[in-house]
Amino acid sequence: MYDEYDIVCVLGPTASGKTRYAVDLARRMGAEIISADSRQVYRGMDIGTGKDLEEYGDVPYHLIDIVDAGEKYDIFRYQRDFEKVYKDILERGRRAILCGGSGLYIEAVCCAYHLPDVPADPALRAELEKYDDETLIARLASLKKLHNHTDYDTRRRLIRALEIAIWEQEHPVVRSEYLPKTTKFIGLNVSREERRERIDRRLDERLAAGMVDEVKGLLDKGVPPEDLIYYGLEYKFVTRYLIGELTYEEMKSGLKTAIHQFAKRQMTWFRGMERRWGIEIEWVDPIRS
């Protein structure tokens, strides 16, 4: 199945059932799964990121729980870690399935971004945080040509893009050099109404499963609130609740809205992939319970 491709990629918006679909496909292909989720790399961030490790069963998975919560993990490191895992899977005579909703991570490895190795600069990030998005975008535009909005579709990505652009003004930059993959893209197709219902139901389940306690545990272990807020969505809103900035109901309603908006942005990204790279995503129905 899909022998003509280097890798199969299962993608889709949050709560669309990607893991279940990828696991079922992996069993039929004799494949291993590589996660393409920018937050599931962190240990201890389980409920909020929806790792659902029990779904994998006997199917091997990779790039989950590889760094500590609070650490800054970036796309350059992900690309490097992916290539190492991907090579190992192939050398063992196995197939690989990439599964996730982080469109930037998916593009970086399937389309072989040439990424700059630029270290994080906490002091610069703190300084940039003082300015609004419009000011930061204008500064970024003064340093590089903005081909599209992907450098600044989130504040986190905007600040990182500026960090890289500023570094490149004064330093020689080493860029990653990997080959693009011939990829079979499979997208999980759920209607807007079903997606909203799935998101709302899953949030209720995560709160009932102890998501607030999970975040409190990370804070108790010394992970700074600003680091958890930096990760966005569940960790941002629950942290703000725990430090007294939001009531429980404000946290829950605000988080629901933010997740719906995030899912919409994911779909916009995937549709954009089809245009930017001329790729075809085969949109399929999720596996029903």
Buried (B, 14 or more C-beta within 10 A) or exposed (E): EBEEBBBBBBBBBBBBBBBBBBBBBBEEBEBBBBBBBBBBBBBBBBBBBBBBEEBBEEBEBBBBBBBBBBBEBBBBBBBBBBBEBBEEBEEEEBBBBBBBBBBBBBBBBBBBBEBBBBEEBEEBBEEBEEBEEEEBBEBBEEBBEEEEEBBBBBBBBBBBBBBBBBBBEEEEEEEBEBEEBEBBBBBBBBEEEEBBEBBBEBBEEBBEEEBBEBBBEBBEEEBEBEBBBBBBBBBBBBBBBBEEEBEEEEBBEBBBEBBBEBBEBBBBBBEBBEEBBEBEBEEEEBEEE
